[in-house]
Amino acid sequence: MSSPHLRSQFLRGLLMTPLLLLIISSVQAQLIQVEGNGRVISNGDTTPTARDHTDFGQILAGSGPVDREFTIRNLSRVPLQILFFQRIGTNPANFTIIDPPEPTIPGNSDASMTIRFLPPPAGGLRTATIRIVSTSSIDNDFQFDVAGELVLPSPNIVILGNEIEIPDGFSAPTVENNTDFGTLGIDDPPITRSFTIRNTGEEILRISSIDVTGVNNDQFSITRSPNTFIPPEAESRMDVSFNPTREGSHRVSILVNSNDPTPTERTYSFTLRGEGQSLRPRLILSGNDMEISPGDETPSPEDHTLFPDTDLQSTSTRSFTLSNPGDAPLTIGNVEFVGAHADEFSVPRTPRSRIEPAGEYLLQVNFRPLSRGARSATLRITSNDPSRNVYEVALEGTGGQFKLLGIERDGSDALINFSTSSSPGSYIYRILHSTDMQNWEPVGSIFSSGRETLQFRHRNSTGEAKAFWHVEEVRF
């Protein structure tokens, strides 16, 4: 029987053996790394870029080959064997390794490798895959893609709006480059924006077609096409019109198809935007700075729909305001009075037929009673307000309980003659004077018991260019 101490030593020996083998294996491992332009290239990289020299760039016609140097680095302590190089992929003949490294790279060392791009006789993009097979324990089959392009003399399309270049694929319309047409009323005339198609290349640019695409393509149209052929360093104008027939935001893509050889620019696209809005006028009637609702049937002195008691054959005037708080011009069709005493209400002049948005018009209404007692009518205004094309409000006034017989002139005085109430009682008749029939000033009063004719002398009152008198009756 073995002692516990011997058994423990034996187990420790068993545990250390695989650990020692692991350390020895790690030391003997060979690791490869490839760099271009000082940047590490990942194994299997399929996205050539100029940053790590895998993209050789665009080569003008007539230019010679282009060389790029790469570094193969051995990250291990033991020598790394390069077994072979291979060019595979789409265009391997356009790439060659002209300066391969030695087959063996010592431990912790590196070697350079030069790859040459041989431009083809015809223009276009060329790609290939470089394959490095080695004894590396990781990435022993190392592959990465390279690319290069031969650029032949060709046209080059550039599109500008408001002299600002619109990139191909532009999808964020702005007012600055004319791609955002803003907001337009459905009943308004179309908005047209101009764009410039410029040829900055060395060959003639041929515009084969222009398309307007998208679900809202009926809201935009090409109203002026550019020239079919645009010489080098020349330009041509293209006009696009926005004519919305429905509300909402409308977006479309403009596709300009040409012979520009750049794959993404053969169909040069950019987005346009416009907002369709149904602009509407609106009619608001107010009196004494108070809005009067359509259909108001309760005349009130506060909003001027209830006229003051007015002598027979005399006239009272009230002013109303027609305003348009809408966003389209308001057209006034007709202003009339209907009802039992419509002929006792009138407007002294024909109102304005068009009121612009945020505009207003002062409408004066005269009340001239023909008989004593309450007199009423309805003011009716027709307009192009779609929600209230007929605007009606009730008006009311009272014909005086007496009669103004006439006004005479005696030198510079005015003689106001009137008959008092036919009913006996105690009355005060106040005489008021005005020069505009809007603002009345008391100038005197007379007491009466009724059933008589009186005369009031208003001294030095006929020198005014215009003079009006009004008599009010107050019964005790």
VMD Tcl script that draws the C-alpha trace (Angstrom):
set ca {
  {0.00 0.00 0.00}
  {1.31 3.40 -1.00}
  {1.52 6.20 1.45}
  {-0.65 9.38 1.09}
  {2.47 11.45 0.47}
  {3.60 9.31 -2.50}
  {0.06 9.35 -3.95}
  {-0.03 13.18 -3.79}
  {3.30 13.52 -5.61}
  {2.10 11.15 -8.33}
  {-1.12 13.15 -8.90}
  {0.81 16.45 -9.09}
  {3.02 14.92 -11.75}
  {0.01 13.87 -13.80}
  {-1.47 17.40 -13.62}
  {1.76 19.12 -14.63}
  {2.33 16.96 -17.71}
  {-0.49 18.37 -19.88}
  {0.29 21.89 -18.65}
  {3.91 21.45 -19.79}
  {2.75 20.10 -23.13}
  {0.43 23.12 -23.51}
  {3.27 25.56 -22.83}
  {5.59 23.78 -25.28}
  {2.81 23.74 -27.95}
  {2.15 27.46 -27.43}
  {5.81 28.30 -27.87}
  {6.05 26.31 -31.09}
  {2.87 27.88 -32.66}
  {3.33 30.02 -35.78}
  {1.16 33.14 -36.18}
  {0.78 35.26 -39.35}
  {-0.34 38.89 -39.57}
  {-0.76 41.04 -42.72}
  {-0.66 44.85 -42.75}
  {-1.18 47.53 -45.36}
  {-0.32 51.18 -44.80}
  {0.40 50.31 -41.17}
  {-3.11 48.91 -40.63}
  {-3.89 45.29 -39.80}
  {-5.91 43.49 -42.48}
  {-8.30 40.85 -41.20}
  {-8.35 37.41 -42.73}
  {-11.34 37.19 -45.09}
  {-11.62 41.00 -45.53}
  {-13.93 41.63 -48.54}
  {-14.15 45.43 -48.28}
  {-11.15 47.05 -50.01}
  {-10.31 50.50 -48.70}
  {-7.63 53.08 -49.35}
  {-6.81 53.21 -45.63}
  {-5.10 49.82 -45.69}
  {-3.98 50.00 -49.37}
  {-6.34 47.24 -50.48}
  {-8.19 49.76 -52.69}
  {-5.76 51.00 -55.36}
  {-8.11 53.87 -56.25}
  {-9.10 55.31 -59.61}
  {-6.45 55.29 -62.33}
  {-6.77 57.69 -65.25}
  {-6.47 56.32 -68.75}
  {-2.85 56.35 -69.93}
  {-1.44 56.00 -66.44}
  {0.94 53.15 -65.63}
  {0.60 50.36 -63.06}
  {0.11 51.18 -59.41}
  {2.11 49.40 -56.70}
  {1.13 48.92 -53.07}
  {3.42 47.46 -50.40}
  {2.17 45.09 -47.73}
  {3.89 43.59 -44.68}
  {3.71 39.92 -43.66}
  {4.57 39.65 -40.00}
  {5.55 36.49 -38.05}
  {4.24 36.93 -34.51}
  {5.79 33.70 -33.20}
  {9.32 32.77 -32.17}
  {9.72 29.97 -34.66}
  {10.16 30.50 -38.42}
  {7.04 30.93 -40.55}
  {6.97 29.11 -43.89}
  {5.16 30.79 -46.85}
  {3.99 27.84 -48.92}
  {2.52 29.75 -51.90}
  {0.65 32.86 -53.13}
  {-2.45 32.78 -55.31}
  {-4.63 35.33 -57.11}
  {-8.27 34.33 -57.41}
  {-11.63 36.05 -57.74}
  {-13.24 38.12 -60.51}
  {-10.24 39.83 -62.16}
  {-7.04 38.09 -60.95}
  {-5.12 39.00 -64.13}
  {-5.22 42.70 -63.18}
  {-3.22 42.10 -59.99}
  {0.19 40.50 -59.59}
  {2.75 40.02 -56.83}
  {5.96 41.51 -58.21}
  {8.13 41.37 -55.11}
  {7.25 38.33 -52.99}
  {9.03 37.76 -49.68}
  {11.46 34.95 -48.93}
  {9.69 31.62 -48.29}
  {10.84 31.62 -44.67}
  {10.23 34.49 -42.26}
  {12.23 34.18 -39.03}
  {10.54 34.34 -35.67}
  {9.32 37.77 -34.57}
  {10.27 39.21 -37.98}
  {8.47 40.53 -41.01}
  {8.86 40.72 -44.76}
  {7.47 43.02 -47.41}
  {5.31 42.07 -50.38}
  {4.43 44.32 -53.34}
  {1.15 43.94 -55.23}
  {0.76 45.67 -58.59}
  {-2.51 46.77 -60.17}
  {-2.37 46.49 -63.97}
  {-5.08 48.78 -65.41}
  {-7.19 47.04 -68.07}
  {-7.64 48.45 -71.58}
  {-11.34 49.07 -70.90}
  {-12.54 51.23 -68.05}
  {-14.28 49.97 -64.96}
  {-13.78 48.45 -61.53}
  {-11.53 45.40 -61.14}
  {-11.39 43.14 -58.07}
  {-9.46 40.05 -56.97}
  {-8.64 38.00 -53.88}
  {-5.05 37.59 -52.65}
  {-4.42 34.22 -51.00}
  {-1.39 33.48 -48.76}
  {-0.98 29.86 -47.65}
  {1.53 29.33 -44.81}
  {2.42 27.12 -41.86}
  {0.70 29.46 -39.41}
  {-1.29 27.54 -36.83}
  {-4.03 30.18 -37.14}
  {-5.06 31.76 -40.48}
  {-2.85 29.38 -42.46}
  {-5.06 30.19 -45.48}
  {-5.06 34.02 -45.33}
  {-7.28 35.84 -47.89}
  {-8.20 39.47 -48.53}
  {-9.77 41.38 -51.43}
  {-8.15 44.14 -53.46}
  {-9.72 46.55 -55.96}
  {-8.75 49.16 -58.52}
  {-10.56 51.14 -61.22}
  {-9.55 52.51 -64.61}
  {-11.26 55.82 -65.35}
  {-11.65 56.68 -69.02}
  {-12.57 60.14 -70.30}
  {-16.28 60.36 -69.59}
  {-19.13 62.73 -68.73}
  {-19.87 63.51 -65.12}
  {-23.31 64.66 -64.00}
  {-23.83 67.16 -61.20}
  {-27.26 68.56 -60.28}
  {-27.72 71.85 -58.42}
  {-30.68 73.69 -56.95}
  {-30.33 77.39 -56.20}
  {-26.59 77.00 -57.07}
  {-26.21 74.42 -54.27}
  {-25.09 70.92 -55.26}
  {-27.66 68.20 -54.57}
  {-25.82 64.93 -53.87}
  {-26.90 61.80 -55.71}
  {-29.36 59.96 -53.46}
  {-30.23 63.12 -51.50}
  {-33.33 62.36 -49.39}
  {-33.69 65.26 -46.93}
  {-35.36 68.12 -48.89}
  {-34.49 71.69 -47.88}
  {-35.67 75.11 -48.97}
  {-32.07 76.22 -49.58}
  {-31.47 73.89 -52.55}
  {-35.02 74.12 -53.96}
  {-35.94 70.53 -53.08}
  {-38.54 71.60 -50.48}
  {-41.43 73.39 -52.19}
  {-43.05 74.43 -48.89}
  {-46.82 74.69 -48.39}
  {-49.18 75.47 -51.23}
  {-52.95 75.84 -51.27}
  {-54.90 73.41 -53.40}
  {-56.59 76.29 -55.22}
  {-53.38 78.28 -55.68}
  {-51.37 78.31 -58.94}
  {-48.46 75.83 -59.15}
  {-45.00 76.57 -57.75}
  {-42.07 76.00 -60.11}
  {-38.47 75.43 -59.04}
  {-35.46 75.36 -61.36}
  {-32.54 72.94 -61.21}
  {-29.25 72.95 -63.09}
  {-27.78 69.83 -64.67}
  {-24.05 70.40 -65.14}
  {-21.47 68.25 -66.98}
  {-18.08 68.46 -65.24}
  {-16.59 65.56 -67.26}
  {-14.53 65.40 -70.47}
  {-17.16 63.83 -72.76}
  {-20.69 64.83 -73.82}
  {-23.35 64.05 -71.21}
  {-26.47 62.48 -72.71}
  {-29.73 62.74 -70.73}
  {-31.80 59.74 -71.80}
  {-34.86 60.28 -69.59}
  {-36.20 61.93 -66.44}
  {-38.74 60.17 -64.27}
  {-40.89 61.33 -61.36}
  {-41.55 58.33 -59.11}
  {-43.41 57.68 -55.86}
  {-47.00 57.43 -54.69}
  {-47.40 61.21 -55.08}
  {-45.90 61.47 -58.56}
  {-49.12 63.10 -59.81}
  {-48.42 66.14 -57.61}
  {-45.13 67.06 -59.36}
  {-44.28 67.37 -63.04}
  {-41.31 68.23 -65.26}
  {-42.42 71.45 -66.96}
  {-39.11 72.13 -68.68}
  {-36.76 69.35 -69.75}
  {-32.99 69.86 -69.99}
  {-31.10 69.52 -73.24}
  {-30.55 65.93 -74.33}
  {-26.83 66.55 -74.97}
  {-24.76 68.66 -72.59}
  {-21.13 69.33 -73.67}
  {-18.22 69.21 -71.20}
  {-18.21 72.14 -68.74}
  {-21.73 73.12 -69.88}
  {-25.09 73.02 -68.16}
  {-28.82 72.96 -68.88}
  {-31.93 73.95 -66.91}
  {-34.69 71.67 -65.67}
  {-37.96 73.01 -64.19}
  {-40.18 71.05 -61.80}
  {-43.68 72.23 -60.83}
  {-45.63 71.37 -57.67}
  {-49.40 71.50 -58.14}
  {-51.12 69.73 -55.22}
  {-54.65 68.43 -55.74}
  {-55.03 67.00 -52.24}
  {-53.97 67.86 -48.72}
  {-50.98 66.38 -46.93}
  {-47.23 65.96 -47.33}
  {-46.15 64.81 -50.79}
  {-42.71 63.30 -51.52}
  {-41.34 62.05 -54.83}
  {-38.01 60.99 -56.29}
  {-36.57 62.60 -59.39}
  {-34.56 60.09 -61.46}
  {-32.22 61.55 -64.09}
  {-30.92 58.79 -66.37}
  {-27.73 59.55 -68.32}
  {-24.54 58.06 -69.77}
  {-22.48 58.95 -66.71}
  {-20.41 55.75 -66.28}
  {-20.36 55.89 -62.46}
  {-22.67 53.02 -61.47}
  {-24.52 54.99 -58.80}
  {-24.89 58.09 -60.98}
  {-26.20 56.46 -64.14}
  {-29.52 57.10 -62.48}
  {-28.99 60.30 -60.46}
  {-31.74 60.54 -57.86}
  {-32.91 63.09 -55.31}
  {-36.08 63.66 -53.28}
  {-38.57 66.53 -53.53}
  {-41.16 67.49 -50.95}
  {-44.23 69.72 -50.87}
  {-47.22 70.26 -48.60}
  {-50.72 70.53 -50.02}
  {-53.13 72.59 -47.98}
  {-56.78 73.41 -48.51}
  {-56.77 77.17 -47.94}
  {-60.13 78.53 -46.82}
  {-61.52 82.02 -46.29}
  {-63.55 82.77 -43.17}
  {-66.14 85.44 -42.45}
  {-66.54 87.00 -39.02}
  {-69.10 89.77 -38.37}
  {-68.61 91.94 -35.28}
  {-70.23 95.03 -33.88}
  {-68.75 97.28 -31.23}
  {-65.71 94.88 -31.17}
  {-67.99 91.96 -30.25}
  {-68.28 88.92 -32.51}
  {-71.83 88.21 -33.67}
  {-72.54 84.53 -34.23}
  {-74.25 83.44 -37.48}
  {-77.96 82.97 -36.88}
  {-78.05 85.32 -33.85}
  {-81.72 86.13 -33.28}
  {-81.37 88.25 -30.13}
  {-80.53 91.85 -31.06}
  {-78.52 93.67 -28.39}
  {-77.25 97.23 -28.02}
  {-73.87 95.84 -26.90}
  {-73.07 94.43 -30.35}
  {-75.00 97.17 -32.24}
  {-77.65 94.80 -33.59}
  {-80.28 96.70 -31.55}
  {-80.49 100.22 -32.91}
  {-81.47 103.18 -30.71}
  {-85.00 104.53 -30.83}
  {-85.08 106.68 -33.93}
  {-87.41 109.51 -34.95}
  {-89.64 108.79 -37.89}
  {-88.03 109.88 -41.12}
  {-84.68 110.16 -39.25}
  {-81.72 107.82 -39.60}
  {-79.56 105.95 -37.09}
  {-76.30 104.37 -38.21}
  {-74.36 101.49 -36.74}
  {-70.98 100.20 -37.91}
  {-70.08 96.53 -38.23}
  {-66.77 94.92 -39.14}
  {-66.40 92.17 -41.73}
  {-63.10 90.36 -41.07}
  {-61.34 87.42 -42.69}
  {-59.22 85.39 -40.23}
  {-58.86 82.61 -42.83}
  {-55.90 81.83 -45.09}
  {-57.51 82.57 -48.47}
  {-59.21 85.69 -49.90}
  {-62.82 86.19 -48.82}
  {-65.26 87.13 -51.57}
  {-68.42 89.01 -50.52}
  {-71.24 88.08 -52.88}
  {-74.18 90.13 -51.63}
  {-75.35 92.17 -48.64}
  {-79.13 92.44 -48.26}
  {-81.93 92.75 -45.75}
  {-84.89 90.42 -45.51}
  {-87.84 90.31 -43.18}
  {-90.89 92.33 -42.21}
  {-89.22 95.76 -42.29}
  {-86.29 95.09 -44.61}
  {-86.89 98.34 -46.54}
  {-86.16 100.38 -43.36}
  {-82.57 99.07 -43.15}
  {-79.90 99.79 -45.76}
  {-76.18 100.14 -46.42}
  {-75.06 103.57 -47.69}
  {-72.45 102.10 -50.08}
  {-71.71 98.78 -51.73}
  {-69.26 96.79 -49.59}
  {-65.87 95.66 -50.82}
  {-66.16 92.40 -52.75}
  {-62.75 90.95 -51.72}
  {-61.14 90.83 -48.28}
  {-57.63 89.43 -48.05}
  {-56.54 87.06 -45.24}
  {-56.23 88.98 -41.95}
  {-58.05 91.90 -43.61}
  {-61.30 93.61 -42.64}
  {-63.95 96.00 -43.97}
  {-66.16 98.53 -42.12}
  {-69.82 97.98 -43.03}
  {-72.27 100.76 -42.11}
  {-75.98 100.00 -41.73}
  {-78.65 102.70 -41.64}
  {-81.97 102.40 -39.84}
  {-84.73 104.79 -41.03}
  {-88.10 103.88 -39.48}
  {-91.24 104.57 -41.49}
  {-93.70 103.82 -38.69}
  {-93.81 103.94 -34.94}
  {-93.00 100.84 -32.89}
  {-90.59 97.92 -33.14}
  {-89.00 97.39 -36.54}
  {-86.99 94.27 -37.44}
  {-85.09 92.73 -40.31}
  {-82.38 90.15 -40.96}
  {-78.99 91.15 -42.29}
  {-77.92 88.51 -44.84}
  {-74.33 88.31 -46.17}
  {-73.31 85.74 -48.76}
  {-69.64 84.88 -49.32}
  {-67.26 82.09 -50.35}
  {-66.74 81.00 -46.73}
  {-67.32 77.23 -47.19}
  {-68.63 76.73 -43.65}
  {-70.95 79.77 -43.53}
  {-71.57 80.95 -47.07}
  {-74.81 82.60 -45.84}
  {-74.30 84.68 -42.69}
  {-77.51 85.97 -41.11}
  {-78.11 88.07 -37.97}
  {-81.26 89.73 -36.67}
  {-81.48 93.54 -36.44}
  {-84.05 95.58 -34.56}
  {-84.91 99.20 -33.92}
  {-87.85 101.27 -32.68}
  {-89.60 104.02 -34.56}
  {-90.11 107.09 -32.36}
  {-93.40 107.76 -30.57}
  {-93.37 111.20 -32.16}
  {-92.65 112.60 -35.57}
  {-89.82 114.82 -36.72}
  {-91.59 117.33 -38.92}
  {-88.60 119.14 -40.35}
  {-85.50 121.19 -39.81}
  {-85.34 124.83 -40.89}
  {-82.51 127.28 -41.02}
  {-82.77 130.75 -39.44}
  {-79.51 132.55 -40.00}
  {-76.87 130.44 -38.28}
  {-79.47 128.67 -36.15}
  {-81.28 125.43 -36.85}
  {-85.00 125.10 -35.99}
  {-86.01 121.53 -35.20}
  {-89.79 121.02 -35.47}
  {-91.46 117.83 -34.15}
  {-94.80 116.59 -32.93}
  {-94.91 115.06 -29.47}
  {-96.60 111.88 -28.32}
  {-100.30 111.59 -29.07}
  {-100.90 110.25 -25.56}
  {-101.15 112.67 -22.64}
  {-98.44 112.42 -20.02}
  {-95.15 113.93 -18.87}
  {-92.33 113.79 -21.45}
  {-88.81 115.13 -21.85}
  {-87.57 115.47 -25.43}
  {-83.80 115.54 -25.73}
  {-82.30 117.02 -28.87}
  {-78.95 115.53 -30.02}
  {-76.60 116.86 -32.69}
  {-74.03 114.98 -34.84}
  {-71.69 115.62 -37.77}
  {-71.13 111.96 -38.69}
  {-74.37 110.23 -37.57}
  {-72.24 108.05 -35.33}
  {-71.38 110.26 -32.37}
  {-74.29 112.25 -30.92}
  {-73.99 115.20 -28.53}
  {-76.93 116.50 -26.43}
  {-77.65 120.15 -27.20}
  {-80.83 120.75 -25.21}
  {-84.19 119.41 -24.02}
  {-87.89 120.44 -23.89}
  {-90.67 119.40 -21.49}
  {-94.08 118.46 -22.92}
  {-97.40 117.02 -21.78}
  {-97.97 115.49 -25.20}
  {-100.35 116.15 -28.08}
  {-98.53 119.28 -29.29}
  {-96.01 120.49 -31.84}
  {-92.72 121.93 -30.55}
  {-89.77 123.76 -31.99}
  {-86.22 123.76 -30.66}
  {-83.69 126.40 -31.71}
  {-80.11 125.15 -31.93}
  {-78.07 128.32 -32.04}
  {-75.01 128.76 -34.25}
  {-75.24 125.18 -35.53}
  {-75.55 125.47 -39.31}
  {-71.95 126.46 -40.04}
  {-70.83 122.82 -40.05}
  {-70.19 121.15 -43.41}
  {-72.60 118.39 -42.28}
  {-75.17 118.57 -39.49}
  {-77.72 116.06 -38.25}
  {-80.25 116.17 -35.43}
  {-81.97 113.44 -33.50}
  {-84.78 113.69 -30.88}
  {-85.22 111.22 -28.03}
  {-88.35 110.88 -25.95}
  {-88.31 110.03 -22.22}
  {-91.59 109.53 -20.40}
  {-91.96 110.09 -16.65}
}
mol new
graphics top color blue
foreach p $ca { graphics top sphere $p radius 0.5 }
foreach p [lrange $ca 0 end-1] q [lrange $ca 1 end] { graphics top cylinder $p $q radius 0.2 }
display resetview
